[in-house]
Amino acid sequence: MRWLRGVERLFRLEFLLLLIWLLVFAVRAGWPIGDPDTPWHIATGQYILAHHRIPTTDPFSWSMRGQPWVTQEWLFEVMLAWLLQTFGFAGAWFLEVFLQTVTVLVLYQACCVLSRGQRVFSAIAASLAVAAGLSFWVLRPQLISYTMFALFFWIIVHVQRGKLKMLWLVPPLVWIWANAHASVSIGILMLVFEVIVSFVPRVGRLDRMPLPSRARGYLLLTAAVSVMIGFLNPNTYHEFTYALLSNNNLMVSSINEWHSPDFHSQYYKYGVIPFVAAVLLLVIIRKKPLPLKYLLYFGGSLALTLVYQRFMPYLAIAGAPLIALMTADWLRGLQRPMRVLRYVYAILMIGAVVDFSTQMPSLRGPIQDHLDPQAYPIDAVKYLKRHNVPGPLLNAYDFGGYLILNHIPTFVDGRTDIFLHKNVFADYMDLQNLAWDAPELLDKYHFKSALLPYGYALTVYLTNSPDWHIVYSGPNAELFVKNQSS
């Protein structure tokens, strides 16, 4: 029967591999949220929906309230808040899974084109491109940037093959990117880079990627239009200059995602290093010609990742084309399975879906029901809201996002750039690390209470200070109040 043969075409190894990975990610996306910045992104979206305007000054902290604030990620925040408001936690889960699915599928399609139809290893490459950067796939606006990076790869692959109409997709994608995350310059640079690298001659087995003059002209025109489109956001040029914060030594040295990778950690030791080694090994041992630009993408992303680990997801995505190109001639017979194998794949697909249904955590309820109690001071904040705890409050940096979500003004929080002004963030780091001026800073800001995790030097100091006493001690935080006579 014709319909049966049509269904049988779906029972292929590459689809089984993609399905398994997508289901694994979907289960993971249902786990409790523990990222310190996710709550304040939700709160920002809720603020915009409630007030019907994008804030230009800080409405959340007490230390910088009313000071200019650039909300680079308002579009993602509004989408996230609306989905949570409409569907509860399931809406946030859907957004994360949707962006990851789009990323994997467009990379799979691009890899299929590059490998001339090697679908099985294209599926492996696309899945690895997300798996290697998995630790960074948390519910934050960066997800938009990862998806856009993959989409621009996909567009450029088709443009290289003469499908210039694909460039019509770029301006609307740039507008979304510019309003959802301040990394839109990456996409525009990709267009310009495509033109520049087309002039580079062949070097050994590194092939050049020639482009007709017409294609170069369209790419440069699209890049120019994209710059103008990128300015169509509430923050105009700030969307292009946010990356300059990487030159701020205090922020880079204090925020984990701006650090260099810790290759002793489990994630890098058993995930990232094997991935990078496998890609480089494929490039070295395979004698096939290799397009220079894809090696430059991977090498450039690797260099950035070694300096700032936040670029790890881009490195993983940039590795997918290399994997596809280097494995294009491997086991192509797997793409034409016997009929009996198709039914084996069908059984495995059904088994994967059944297992998914048993492993998938509940998505019901509001976002508050799905926050990790080990990551946020949930019980301490409940105490804080029930009792008359005096302010101003000194809070740990990682607790700031959760406080904002609960409408408690912060001293500092994950919107680090705003606190670089007036030395607020520098003063906070001195307090956290109990620098020589910490006692003076406690008086300078007239703190009356403090919400801190265990283990901070400041926590130990306040515990032993006669001027402070503990009013609440929970599983991951302590709440201090200054004695009235002090």
C-alpha positions as CSV (number, residue, x, y, z in Angstrom):
1,M,0.0,0.0,0.0
2,R,1.2,3.5,-0.9
3,W,0.5,5.0,2.5
4,L,2.4,2.2,4.3
5,R,5.4,2.7,2.1
6,G,5.3,6.4,2.9
7,V,5.2,5.7,6.6
8,E,8.1,3.2,6.2
9,R,10.3,6.0,4.9
10,L,10.2,7.6,8.3
11,F,11.7,4.5,9.9
12,R,15.3,5.3,9.3
13,L,18.4,5.4,11.5
14,E,19.0,9.1,11.2
15,F,15.4,9.8,12.3
16,L,15.8,7.4,15.2
17,L,19.0,9.2,16.3
18,L,17.4,12.6,16.1
19,L,14.3,11.5,17.9
20,I,16.3,10.0,20.8
21,W,18.4,13.2,21.2
22,L,15.3,15.4,21.1
23,L,13.5,13.3,23.7
24,V,16.6,13.3,25.9
25,F,16.8,17.1,25.8
26,A,13.0,17.4,26.4
27,V,13.3,15.4,29.6
28,R,16.3,17.5,30.7
29,A,14.4,20.7,30.0
30,G,11.7,19.5,32.4
31,W,14.1,19.4,35.4
32,P,13.9,22.1,38.1
33,I,15.3,25.4,37.1
34,G,18.5,26.4,38.9
35,D,20.1,29.2,36.9
36,P,20.4,32.4,39.0
37,D,19.5,34.7,36.1
38,T,16.3,33.0,34.9
39,P,14.1,34.6,37.6
40,W,15.0,38.2,36.8
41,H,14.4,37.6,33.1
42,I,11.0,36.3,33.9
43,A,10.4,39.3,36.2
44,T,11.4,41.7,33.4
45,G,9.0,40.2,31.0
46,Q,6.2,40.3,33.6
47,Y,7.0,44.0,34.2
48,I,6.8,44.8,30.5
49,L,3.5,42.9,30.1
50,A,2.1,44.7,33.2
51,H,3.2,48.2,32.3
52,H,3.1,47.9,28.5
53,R,6.5,49.5,28.1
54,I,10.1,48.5,28.1
55,P,11.9,49.9,31.2
56,T,14.8,52.3,30.5
57,T,15.6,52.8,34.2
58,D,16.1,50.2,36.9
59,P,12.9,49.3,38.7
60,F,14.2,46.3,40.7
61,S,17.2,47.2,42.9
62,W,17.4,49.7,45.7
63,S,21.0,50.6,45.1
64,M,20.6,51.7,41.5
65,R,16.8,52.4,41.3
66,G,16.0,55.0,38.7
67,Q,19.4,54.7,37.0
68,P,19.6,54.1,33.3
69,W,19.2,50.4,32.4
70,V,19.6,48.9,28.9
71,T,17.2,46.0,28.5
72,Q,18.9,44.1,25.6
73,E,16.8,41.0,25.8
74,W,13.2,42.3,26.2
75,L,11.7,40.3,23.4
76,F,12.8,36.9,24.8
77,E,11.7,38.0,28.3
78,V,8.3,39.0,27.0
79,M,7.8,35.7,25.2
80,L,8.9,33.8,28.3
81,A,6.7,35.7,30.6
82,W,3.7,35.4,28.3
83,L,4.2,31.7,27.9
84,L,4.4,31.3,31.7
85,Q,1.4,33.5,32.3
86,T,-0.7,31.5,29.7
87,F,0.6,27.9,30.1
88,G,2.5,27.8,33.4
89,F,5.9,26.0,33.5
90,A,4.9,24.0,30.4
91,G,5.2,27.2,28.4
92,A,8.8,27.8,29.4
93,W,9.6,24.1,28.8
94,F,8.1,24.4,25.3
95,L,10.2,27.5,24.5
96,E,13.4,25.8,25.5
97,V,12.6,22.6,23.6
98,F,11.4,24.5,20.5
99,L,14.6,26.5,20.2
100,Q,16.7,23.4,20.7
101,T,14.7,21.4,18.2
102,V,15.0,24.2,15.5
103,T,18.7,24.3,16.2
104,V,19.2,20.6,15.7
105,L,17.0,20.3,12.7
106,V,18.5,23.2,10.7
107,L,22.0,22.0,11.5
108,Y,21.0,18.5,10.4
109,Q,19.7,19.9,7.1
110,A,22.8,22.0,6.5
111,C,25.0,19.0,7.3
112,C,23.1,16.9,4.8
113,V,23.8,19.5,2.1
114,L,27.5,19.8,3.0
115,S,27.9,16.0,3.1
116,R,25.9,15.4,-0.1
117,G,23.2,13.5,1.6
118,Q,25.0,11.6,4.3
119,R,22.0,11.7,6.6
120,V,23.1,9.4,9.3
121,F,26.3,11.2,10.3
122,S,24.6,14.5,9.7
123,A,22.1,13.5,12.4
124,I,25.0,12.6,14.7
125,A,26.8,15.9,14.0
126,A,23.7,18.0,14.6
127,S,23.0,16.2,17.9
128,L,26.6,16.5,19.1
129,A,26.4,20.2,18.2
130,V,23.9,20.7,21.0
131,A,25.1,17.9,23.4
132,A,28.7,19.4,23.6
133,G,27.3,22.7,24.7
134,L,24.5,21.3,26.9
135,S,25.5,22.9,30.2
136,F,24.8,26.3,28.6
137,W,21.4,25.4,27.3
138,V,19.5,26.9,30.3
139,L,16.4,29.1,30.2
140,R,18.0,32.4,29.3
141,P,18.0,34.7,26.2
142,Q,21.3,33.2,25.0
143,L,19.2,30.3,23.6
144,I,18.0,32.7,20.9
145,S,21.6,33.4,19.9
146,Y,22.5,29.7,19.6
147,T,19.5,29.1,17.4
148,M,20.2,32.1,15.2
149,F,23.9,31.0,14.9
150,A,22.7,27.7,13.5
151,L,20.1,29.3,11.3
152,F,22.7,31.6,9.7
153,F,24.9,28.6,9.1
154,W,22.0,27.0,7.3
155,I,21.3,30.1,5.2
156,I,24.9,30.5,4.2
157,V,25.2,26.9,3.1
158,H,22.3,27.4,0.7
159,V,23.6,30.8,-0.5
160,Q,26.9,29.1,-1.3
161,R,25.0,26.9,-3.6
162,G,23.4,29.7,-5.5
163,K,20.1,30.0,-3.5
164,L,20.3,33.8,-3.0
165,K,16.6,34.1,-2.1
166,M,17.5,32.6,1.2
167,L,19.0,36.0,2.2
168,W,15.4,37.4,2.4
169,L,15.2,35.5,5.7
170,V,18.1,37.4,7.2
171,P,16.5,40.8,8.0
172,P,13.5,39.5,10.0
173,L,15.9,37.1,11.8
174,V,18.2,40.0,12.6
175,W,15.3,42.0,14.0
176,I,14.4,39.1,16.3
177,W,18.0,38.6,17.3
178,A,18.7,42.2,18.0
179,N,15.7,42.5,20.3
180,A,16.2,39.1,22.0
181,H,19.9,39.1,22.7
182,A,22.8,41.5,22.4
183,S,24.9,39.2,20.2
184,V,23.3,40.1,16.8
185,S,26.6,41.4,15.5
186,I,27.6,37.7,15.2
187,G,25.1,37.1,12.4
188,I,26.2,40.2,10.5
189,L,29.8,39.3,10.8
190,M,29.0,35.8,9.4
191,L,27.7,37.5,6.3
192,V,30.8,39.7,5.9
193,F,33.1,36.8,6.7
194,E,31.5,34.7,3.9
195,V,32.6,37.4,1.4
196,I,36.1,37.9,2.8
197,V,36.9,34.2,2.9
198,S,35.8,33.7,-0.7
199,F,38.9,35.6,-1.8
200,V,41.3,33.4,0.2
201,P,43.2,31.0,-2.2
202,R,43.5,27.3,-1.6
203,V,46.1,26.3,1.0
204,G,47.2,22.7,0.8
205,R,44.0,20.6,1.2
206,L,42.1,23.5,2.6
207,D,39.8,24.5,-0.3
208,R,38.7,28.0,-1.0
209,M,35.0,28.8,-1.1
210,P,34.5,30.9,-4.3
211,L,31.5,33.1,-4.7
212,P,30.1,34.8,-7.8
213,S,30.4,38.6,-7.7
214,R,26.6,38.7,-7.6
215,A,26.5,36.6,-4.5
216,R,29.2,38.7,-2.8
217,G,27.2,41.8,-3.6
218,Y,24.0,40.4,-2.2
219,L,25.7,39.2,1.0
220,L,27.3,42.7,1.6
221,L,24.0,44.4,0.8
222,T,22.2,42.1,3.2
223,A,24.8,42.8,5.9
224,A,24.3,46.5,5.4
225,V,20.5,46.2,5.6
226,S,20.9,44.0,8.7
227,V,22.9,46.7,10.5
228,M,20.1,49.1,9.9
229,I,17.5,46.6,11.0
230,G,19.6,45.9,14.1
231,F,19.1,49.5,15.2
232,L,15.3,48.9,15.2
233,N,15.3,48.1,18.9
234,P,14.7,50.2,22.0
235,N,18.4,50.3,22.8
236,T,19.6,51.2,19.3
237,Y,23.4,50.9,19.1
238,H,23.7,49.4,22.6
239,E,22.8,46.0,21.0
240,F,26.1,46.2,19.1
241,T,28.3,47.5,21.9
242,Y,27.3,45.2,24.8
243,A,30.2,42.8,24.0
244,L,32.6,45.6,24.9
245,L,31.8,44.8,28.6
246,S,34.2,41.9,28.1
247,N,36.9,44.5,28.5
248,N,35.8,45.2,32.0
249,N,38.3,43.3,34.2
250,L,36.2,43.3,37.3
251,M,33.2,41.8,35.6
252,V,35.3,39.2,33.7
253,S,37.1,38.1,36.8
254,S,34.0,37.9,38.9
255,I,31.3,36.3,36.7
256,N,31.7,32.6,36.0
257,E,30.6,32.5,32.4
258,W,33.2,35.1,31.5
259,H,36.0,32.9,33.0
260,S,38.2,30.6,31.0
261,P,37.1,27.0,31.0
262,D,37.9,24.8,34.0
263,F,39.2,21.7,32.3
264,H,39.3,19.9,35.6
265,S,35.5,20.0,35.9
266,Q,33.5,17.0,34.9
267,Y,31.7,18.8,32.0
268,Y,34.9,19.8,30.3
269,K,36.9,16.8,31.2
270,Y,34.4,14.2,29.9
271,G,32.3,16.3,27.5
272,V,34.1,19.2,25.9
273,I,37.6,17.8,25.6
274,P,36.5,14.6,23.9
275,F,34.3,16.5,21.5
276,V,37.1,18.9,20.5
277,A,39.6,16.1,20.3
278,A,37.3,14.0,18.1
279,V,36.7,16.9,15.7
280,L,40.4,17.8,15.4
281,L,41.3,14.1,15.0
282,L,38.8,13.8,12.1
283,V,40.3,16.8,10.5
284,I,43.9,15.5,10.9
285,I,43.5,11.9,9.9
286,R,41.1,12.4,7.0
287,K,42.9,13.3,3.8
288,K,39.8,14.8,2.1
289,P,39.8,18.4,1.0
290,L,38.3,20.7,3.6
291,P,36.7,24.1,3.1
292,L,38.9,26.6,4.9
293,K,36.0,28.7,6.2
294,Y,34.6,25.9,8.4
295,L,38.0,25.2,10.0
296,L,38.2,29.0,10.6
297,Y,34.8,29.0,12.3
298,F,35.8,26.1,14.5
299,G,39.2,27.5,15.3
300,G,37.9,31.0,16.0
301,S,35.1,29.6,18.3
302,L,37.7,27.5,20.1
303,A,40.0,30.5,20.7
304,L,37.0,32.5,22.1
305,T,36.0,29.6,24.3
306,L,39.4,29.3,25.7
307,V,39.2,33.0,26.8
308,Y,35.5,33.1,27.7
309,Q,33.7,29.8,28.3
310,R,30.3,31.3,27.4
311,F,31.3,30.8,23.8
312,M,31.2,27.0,24.2
313,P,27.8,26.5,22.5
314,Y,29.0,28.3,19.4
315,L,32.1,26.1,19.3
316,A,29.9,23.0,19.5
317,I,27.7,24.3,16.7
318,A,30.7,25.2,14.6
319,G,32.0,21.6,14.9
320,A,28.9,20.1,13.2
321,P,29.9,21.1,9.6
322,L,33.4,19.6,10.1
323,I,32.0,16.4,11.4
324,A,29.6,16.1,8.4
325,L,32.2,16.9,5.9
326,M,34.8,14.5,7.3
327,T,32.3,11.6,7.6
328,A,30.5,12.1,4.3
329,D,31.7,8.9,2.8
330,W,31.2,6.7,5.8
331,L,28.7,3.8,5.9
332,R,26.4,5.3,3.3
333,G,24.7,2.0,3.1
334,L,23.0,2.7,6.4
335,Q,20.8,5.2,4.6
336,R,19.2,2.4,2.5
337,P,18.1,-0.1,5.2
338,M,16.4,-3.4,4.4
339,R,12.7,-3.5,5.1
340,V,13.2,-5.6,8.2
341,L,15.6,-3.0,9.6
342,R,13.0,-0.2,9.0
343,Y,10.6,-2.1,11.3
344,V,13.4,-2.6,13.9
345,Y,13.9,1.2,13.8
346,A,10.1,1.7,14.2
347,I,10.1,-0.5,17.3
348,L,13.0,1.4,18.7
349,M,11.3,4.8,18.0
350,I,8.2,3.6,19.8
351,G,10.3,2.4,22.7
352,A,12.0,5.7,22.9
353,V,8.7,7.5,23.0
354,V,7.3,5.2,25.7
355,D,10.5,5.6,27.8
356,F,10.2,9.3,27.3
357,S,6.6,9.2,28.7
358,T,7.8,7.4,31.8
359,Q,10.9,9.6,32.4
360,M,9.3,13.0,31.6
361,P,8.8,15.0,34.8
362,S,5.5,16.8,35.4
363,L,5.1,20.1,33.7
364,R,2.0,21.2,35.6
365,G,1.8,24.2,37.8
366,P,3.4,27.7,37.8
367,I,7.1,28.4,37.5
368,Q,7.5,28.7,41.2
369,D,6.7,25.0,41.6
370,H,9.6,24.1,39.3
371,L,12.5,26.1,40.9
372,D,15.3,24.2,42.4
373,P,15.3,24.7,46.2
374,Q,19.0,24.0,46.3
375,A,19.7,26.9,44.0
376,Y,17.4,29.6,45.4
377,P,16.8,30.8,49.0
378,I,13.1,29.9,48.7
379,D,12.5,29.3,52.5
380,A,14.5,32.3,53.5
381,V,12.5,34.6,51.2
382,K,9.3,33.2,52.6
383,Y,10.5,34.2,56.0
384,L,11.6,37.6,54.8
385,K,8.2,38.3,53.3
386,R,6.3,37.1,56.4
387,H,8.3,39.1,59.0
388,N,9.2,42.7,59.4
389,V,12.8,42.4,58.4
390,P,14.4,45.9,58.1
391,G,16.1,47.2,55.0
392,P,18.1,48.0,53.0
393,L,19.0,44.4,52.3
394,L,22.5,43.1,51.4
395,N,22.0,40.1,49.2
396,A,24.3,37.6,47.5
397,Y,24.7,38.1,43.8
398,D,23.3,34.7,42.8
399,F,20.2,35.4,45.0
400,G,19.3,38.6,43.3
401,G,17.3,37.2,40.4
402,Y,15.0,35.2,42.8
403,L,14.5,38.3,45.0
404,I,13.4,40.3,42.0
405,L,10.9,37.6,41.0
406,N,9.5,38.0,44.5
407,H,9.4,41.8,44.4
408,I,12.1,42.3,46.9
409,P,14.6,45.2,46.0
410,T,18.1,44.0,45.6
411,F,21.6,45.4,46.3
412,V,23.1,43.6,43.3
413,D,21.8,40.9,40.9
414,G,22.6,39.3,37.5
415,R,22.1,42.5,35.5
416,T,25.8,43.1,36.2
417,D,26.4,45.9,33.8
418,I,24.1,48.3,35.6
419,F,26.0,47.9,38.9
420,L,29.4,48.7,37.3
421,H,28.4,52.3,37.8
422,K,29.0,54.1,41.0
423,N,31.3,51.1,42.0
424,V,28.4,49.2,43.4
425,F,29.5,45.9,41.9
426,A,33.1,46.5,43.0
427,D,31.9,47.2,46.5
428,Y,29.8,44.1,46.5
429,M,32.8,41.9,45.5
430,D,34.8,43.5,48.4
431,L,32.0,42.6,50.7
432,Q,31.6,39.1,49.5
433,N,35.3,38.4,49.7
434,L,35.7,40.3,53.0
435,A,38.3,42.7,51.7
436,W,40.0,45.2,54.0
437,D,37.2,47.8,53.4
438,A,34.3,45.4,54.0
439,P,33.4,46.8,57.5
440,E,33.4,50.3,56.2
441,L,31.2,49.3,53.2
442,L,28.6,47.8,55.6
443,D,28.3,51.2,57.2
444,K,28.5,53.1,53.9
445,Y,25.3,51.5,52.5
446,H,23.6,51.4,55.9
447,F,22.7,47.7,55.5
448,K,20.1,46.6,58.1
449,S,19.8,43.0,56.9
450,A,21.7,40.5,54.8
451,L,20.7,37.3,52.9
452,L,23.8,35.2,52.2
453,P,24.7,31.6,51.4
454,Y,26.9,29.5,53.6
455,G,30.6,29.5,52.9
456,Y,31.1,33.2,52.1
457,A,33.8,34.9,54.1
458,L,31.2,37.7,54.8
459,T,28.8,35.1,56.2
460,V,31.4,33.9,58.7
461,Y,32.2,37.5,59.6
462,L,28.6,38.4,60.3
463,T,28.0,35.2,62.2
464,N,30.7,36.2,64.6
465,S,30.0,39.9,64.7
466,P,28.5,41.3,67.9
467,D,26.7,43.9,65.7
468,W,24.6,41.3,63.8
469,H,22.5,38.3,64.6
470,I,20.9,35.5,62.6
471,V,17.1,35.5,62.4
472,Y,16.7,32.6,60.0
473,S,19.0,29.7,59.0
474,G,17.8,27.5,56.1
475,P,19.1,24.8,53.9
476,N,21.2,27.1,51.7
477,A,21.0,30.6,53.1
478,E,21.1,32.6,56.3
479,L,19.3,35.8,57.0
480,F,21.0,38.4,59.3
481,V,19.7,41.5,60.9
482,K,21.8,44.3,62.3
483,N,21.3,44.9,66.0
484,Q,19.4,48.1,66.7
485,S,22.0,49.5,69.0
486,S,24.8,49.1,66.5
